[in-house]
Amino acid sequence: MKFIDEAKIFIQAGHGGRGCVSFRREKFVPRGGPNGGDGGKGGDITFYASHNLATLLDFRYRPRHSAPNGAKGEGNNRTGRSGEDVEIGIPVGTVIIEAESQTILADLTRDGQRFIAARGGIGGKGNAHFTSSTNRAPHFAQDGMPGEERWIILELKLLADVGIIGRPNVGKSTFISRVSAARPKIADYPFTTLVPNLGVVSYGQNQGFVIADIPGLITGAHTGAGMGVQFLKHVERTSILLHILDISGEDYQGAWDLYESINRELGLFNTTLMNKPQIVAINKTDLPVTRERMKKDVDIFREKGIEVLTFSAVTGEGLDEILGRITKQLERTTRTQEEQRGEGKPDDEKGNP
């Protein structure tokens, strides 16, 4: 299935129905008076987040969505039928942005979360509302209010506990295929991964997490080079990052330079990404050249206060240690987030009586 993570669409809520001009005409009622009913309300356009959806592909083929108008009012003070609301499903993690102002209208991050993106117009009042001592037979009624309409941008940012980052062809796809049921495309050339891949990892007793394989990043990614910002935005949703390095290439200049170049792109795209916890790991330890070089590189990282793990996604060597480290880091991150929100503390620590 083709993965689409951004779409621009036009939405138009229904217009309110026109009020009715009507008068009572009944036998033995000589002065019936006005009895025009109100128009019905136009339908709203509502978005709801669903775990059953994974892409915005459908919006590429249907860029316009409109809701029915409200029906006009009728005699005998009968209100017109309201237009039916239109409900549109989008994947969990979708941001709704107003195209003209680039204002974020909603960020739907929970299954079932809803947002009314365009409200239907109110129905016009019938002539029964306009009687007065000086105008006992009004021959006019209100038009319905127009429904809201706007161009919006839907931007999907994948929700995952762990995001795998690194340069192209460092073994990210092989890693996710070894630790989860995900089966991304794997080949020996850059940019094999053209779309983010999600995998669910089970580790230990009743422990598991969602991991995302983010397509390879290169210098200038924050400006759009390579896969660019198209996939950097998916890193924003993750709790921690697994930074995979490959030091087996002929153009090898040192693992620290590789590490800094990727982090530089993250910071230039969004400075908050620099605050995410990172687990750094060197892949391809099954190759002699990697084993020879990694001793020096591991020492350099250690001098800078960063512990580097080593593994081989091909043979499976070191994978358990990485999964264990990820699980522990996720637990620490979760506790920190709960403390920041004031959760998990005794009532006296929260300031409650």
N, C-alpha and C positions, 0 to 999 in steps of 0.2 A: 504494500500500500504506500502510495506517495505521501511523504510527510510535508505538510504545509504548516508553518508556524506564524504566518502573518496574513491578514486579509483586510481589505478596505471595502466597506459595504455602506449602502444607503438605507436608512430606516425611516419609515413614515407612519406615525400613529394615525388612527382614524379621526375624521372630523366629527364634531358634534352635530346632531340632527337639528333641523330647523324647527322652531316652535310653530304651533298650528293656530290659524285664525278660524274660529268656529263659534257658532251661536246656538243656544238651545232652541229647538223648535218642537214643542210638545203640545198636545191637545190640552186645553184648559190651563195652560201656562202662558198668559199673554205677554209677559215680560221675561223671556227666558234668560237673556244675558249671555255674555261670552263664556265659552267652555273649552277653549283651545288648550290642548295639553302641551307639555314640554317635549323638546327633542331628546333623543337618547344620546348617551355619552359615547364618544368614539373609543375604539379598542386601544389598549396599551400594547407596547412591544416590550417583552420581558425576556431577559437572558437568564439561564440557569446553568450551573456547573454540574457536569456529570462525569463520573469515573468511567462510564461506558464509551466515552469519546476520547480520541487520541490525536486528532488532527483537525485543522481548519479547512481541509480540502473542499468540502461541500460549498463553502462560501465563494470559492473561485468560480464556480459554475452558476451560482445564484447570488449576485451582488446586491440585489434590491429586495427589501422585505417591507410589506405594508400591512396594516391592520384595517379591518372593515370600518366604515363610517357608522355613526349612530343613525337610526331611522328617525324620520320627522315625527313630530307629535300628531295626535289625532284628536278628533272631537270627543266630547263627553269627558274632558280632562284626562285623557289617556296619554301616558308618557310613551314616547317611541322606544323601540327596542334598542338596547345598547349594543355597540359593535363588540364582537368577541375579541378577547385579548389573544395576541399571538405570542407563544412561548418558544424560544429558540435555545436549543441546547448547545453548549460549548464545552470544551475540555476543562477540567480542573486546572487552575494555574493560568487562566486567560485574563489579560488586562484589557479593559475597554477604554479606549482613548478617543476624545473628540478630535476629529481630523483637523479642523480649522485652527483651533487654539492649542492643540496638543495637550489639553488638560486630561488627566487621568480621572475618569468617571467612576470606575469600579475595578477592583482586583479580586476576582473570584477564586479563592484558594481552598474552599471546602466543598465537598460533594453536597449538592442540593442548595448551595447558596444562590440567591436570586438578586436581580437588579432590574428595575424598570428604567430602560434606556430612553424611552419616548412615551409620554403620557398622552392619552387621547383627549380630544377637545370636549368641553362641557356642552351639553345640548342647550339650544336656545329656549327661552321661556315663551310659552303660548300666550295668546291675548288675554287669557283669564287673569294673568298677573297684573295687567295694566289698567284695570277698572279703577275709576276714582269718582269723586262727586261731580267733577266737571267733564268726565269722559266715561260714560256708562257703557259705551259700545265701541271699544277700540278695534280698529280694523288693521292692526299690525301685530307682528310678533318678532321675536329676536331670531337672527341667524345663529347657527351653532358656532362655537369657537373652533378654530383650526387645530388639528393635532400637531404635536411636535414632530419635526423632521430634521435630520442631520446626517452628515457623513461621519462614520466612526471607523476606527482602526481596531481590529482585534489582534492582539499580540500574545501568543502562547509562550509561556516560560515553563519549561518542564519542572515538575516537583520531584526532587530526589534528595535522599539523605547525604549521598556522597557523589561528588562530581570528579571524573577522571580527566585530568588536563595534561598537556604535554605537546611536544612538537609532532608533526605527522610521522606515522610509521614507527612509533616507539613501542607499540605493542598494547595499546589501550583496548582495542577490540578483542585481541587474543585473551587478555586478562579477564574481561567481562564474560567472555564465552566459557572460561574455565571455572569461574566462581558462581555463575548463574545459568539459567536456562536460555538466556538471550543468545541469538545466533547472528551476530552482525557479519557483514561482508569482510573477509580478511584476504589481503593480497600484499605482495611485496612492492608496493609503490605508494607514494604520498597521496593523501586525501582519499584513501579507500573509503573511510567513513564520511558519507555525504549528508547523513542525517543523524541526530542524537539517538542513541539506543538506551533503553531502560532495561534493567535486570533486577530481579529480586533475589537477594542472597540470604540463605539460611545458614546460621552459624551458631553452634552451641545449643543449649537447651532453651527453646522458645525465644531465640534471638534471631533477628533478621533485619535487613535494611534494603532500601532501594538505591541502586547505583546507576549513574548515568555516564555513558561514554560520550564525551564531548568531542566533536571533530577537531583535528589537529590545528594548533595555533602557530602562526609564524610572526616574524617581526613585521610590525605595521598592522596587526590584526584589528587593533582598536579603531583604525581608520577605514577598515573594510578589506584589507589585503587578505588573500586566501579566502577562508570562510568568513573571516572578519566578524563584525558585530552581529552577523546573522546567528551565530551560536554563542558568542560571549555572553549574551543576555541569559542563556540557560544556566550559567554558572551562578548567577545571582540567587537562585532559589535553593541551592544546596546548603547543607549545614557545615560540611567539611569538604576539603579537597584532597584527592590523592594525586600527587604530582609525580608522574612517571618519567624517568630520564633514560635515554639510550646513549651510551658512550662508545658504541662499537663501530660507528661510522668512520669513513676515511677522512672526513672533514672535522674530526674531533678536535675541540679546542678547550675541553675541560667541562666537567659536570656543573661547576659553579656558574660558569657563563651561560650555560643552557638554562639553569634554574633562574638566574636573574633576568634573562631575556623574556621568559614567559611571565614572570611576576611583574615585569615592567609593563607589559601589555595589559595585564589585569588592572593595574593601578591607573593607567591612562584611560581605560574604559570606565572604571568606577572605583573610586578610592576605597569604598567600603569592602571591596573584595580582598584587599590586603589584610583585613582583620580576620578573615576566615582561617580557622586552623588548617594547617597543611601537613599531610604525611608524605614525606619524600622517599621515593624508592627507585633504585636502579634496576632496570630489567635486563634480560638476556645474559644472565650469569652462566648460561650453558656454553657461551662462546669464550674461547681462550683469551681473546683480545679484551673482552670485558673484565674477566678476572684479573688480568694483568694491570689494567688501568684503574679499577675501582678502589684498590688499596690507597692510592694517593688521594683520590677524590673523596673517599669516606673521611680521611683524616682532615681534609680542608673543611668539610662541612662541620666536623666535630669541633674544630677550632673556632668556628663561628656560632657554636651552640646549637647546632641542628643535627639530630640523629638521622642517619640514612639507613633504610632497610634495603636489602638486596634480594632479588628473586628471579625466577625464570618462568614466564607464562607458558612456555612450551613444555617444560618438564614438570612444572608444579612445585619446584623447589622454592621454599620461602613463602608460599601463598598463605599457609596457616598463620604465620607470624603477622603478615599484613592484615588479614581479616581480624585477628585478635586485637591488633592495634586500632583498627577502625572502630571496632565495637566499643572499646574503652574510651576512645575520643568522643564518640557519639554520646555515650553516657555522661561524660563531663560536660559536653556542650549542652545537653538537655538540662542538666542541673543548673548550669549557669543561666540559661534562658528562663528557667522557672524562678530563680532567685531574682532576676531582673524584673520579672512580672509580679513578684511578691507572692509566688505560689510556694507551697511546701514548707512554710514557716509556721511556727506556733502563733496563736492569735495575739499574744502580747508583743511579739516581734513585729507584727503587721500594724500595731497601733490600735487594734480592736479592743473593746472593753472585755 
